[in-house]
């Protein structure tokens, strides 16, 4: 059964002076099994590109991975056509399981769209999901703009 005509994905806005598209591709290859079964639809493995330069970089990166692994990479390289944000109830889903942080963030971002677009909320959602380390959190916690209580909640949930 196919649910809708879409593929669940993330869109990453990045500063190419801080991280390159090629470096982001390395993260993609390490973050999933690029040689596994890949079916079209909702859970298809894909890397999307915005321009010819990104297309060439993605194809070269895929080819290098195939040469290194000796396996065929099944992750597709496709042009970006459209991107639709997930429904509001899907946004920052893991973070929303932490009521104390949600209350604090709602005070900072009363408009849900601002919360969804917030880098701080994205970082906190990652920590809530078990990504990141206590060392990483220690380096950035002061920049998150949280109260002392909010900081304590984040430290408690970070692994």
N, C-alpha and C positions, 0 to 999 in steps of 0.2 A: 504494500500500500504506500503510495506516495502522498505526502502531506504538503500541499501547496507547490508552487513552482518557484522555489527559492533555495538558497544555500545559506545556512547560518555561518556568519563570519564576523570578524572584527575589522574595523578600519583604523589604521594607525596614522595619526598626524605626527610627523617627526621633523626635527630640525637637522637638515643634512650637514650642518657644520658641527653637530655633536655626535651623530650616528649616521652612517650611510645606509642606503637601501641594501647594499650587499651584506652589511653587518646584520641588518634586520632579517634578511633571508637566512642567515646562519641560525638565528634564533628560531625561525620557523622550522627549519629542517630538524633541529634538536628537540622541538616541542611536540612532534607527532611522529608516526611511523610512515615515512614517505614512500616506502616500498610495499606497503600493505594493500589490501583490497580497497578499491576506490570506486564507489558507485555514484552516479549522478544524483543530484537532488539535495535534500536538506543537509546531509552530513558529508558531502563531497569534500575531499581534500583539494584545496586550490590555493594558488598564489595569484593575486591580481596585480596588474600593472596599469599605470596611467598614461605612459608614453613609450615611444620606441626604445629609449635608453633603458628604462626599467625592464621592458620586455627582454632586451638583449642580456641585461644583467641577470635576470631570473633564469633564462634559458642556459646561460653559461654556468650559473651556480648549480642548476639541476644536473647538467652534464658532468660537472666536476664531482658531484656527490655520487653519481652513477659510476664514474671511473674509480673513485675511492672505495666504494662499497662493493662493486662488482655486481650490483643488482639494478634492476629497472626501477626508476622512480615513477610512481603512478600519480603523484600529486600533479594536478593540471596547472598550466600557466595560461591565464586568461585575461583579456582586457576587462577593466572595470566598465560596467554598463550603468548600473544604478546601485545606490546603497540606500536602504531604508532602515532607519533606526527600529530596534525592537520595541514592542509595546512597553509602556511605562512600568508595568508590573514585573517585567523581565530585567529592567535596569537596576544595576547594583544589588542584585538579588541576595547575594551572600551577606553583604553589608547590612541589608535590611533585617536580617535575623538578629541583629544586635541593637535592641531598642534604645539603649542609652546613647549610643553613637548617632543613631538616626535622629533622636530628639535634638542633639547638639548640632548636627549638620543641617537640620531643618531650620534652626534658628539662624544659621549662617546663610543658608540657601533656601529662602521661603518658597521660591518658585522651583518646582520639581525639575524643570528643564535645566536650570542652573546647576542643580545637584547632579544631574546626569552628565552634564558637560564638565563638571569639576574634576581637575586632576587630583585634588585631595581625596575626593570620594573614590576615584579609581584606585588610588594607592591603598586606601583603607579597605576597599573591597578585596584587593589582592591579599593583604595581610589577613583579612577575615577568612579567606579561602585557603590559607596555609602557605601562601607564596611570600617569599622574602624571609629574611633572617632577623633575629633580634639585633644583630650588629647594624644591618641596614636601617632598621627602624630607629635605632639610637642616633644614627647620623642625620636622620631627617625629621625626627619627631617635633623638634622646635619649629620647623618651617610649616607644619601642618595647620597651625592656627587653632589648636584645640585647647580647651580648659585643662586644668590639672586633672580633673576627674576624667575627661575625655582621653587624655594621655594615658592614664592608668588603665582604662578599659582597653585601649589599643595594645598596650604592653602585655596585658593579661592574655589577649587572644593571639598575639604573635608567637610563632614557634621558635 
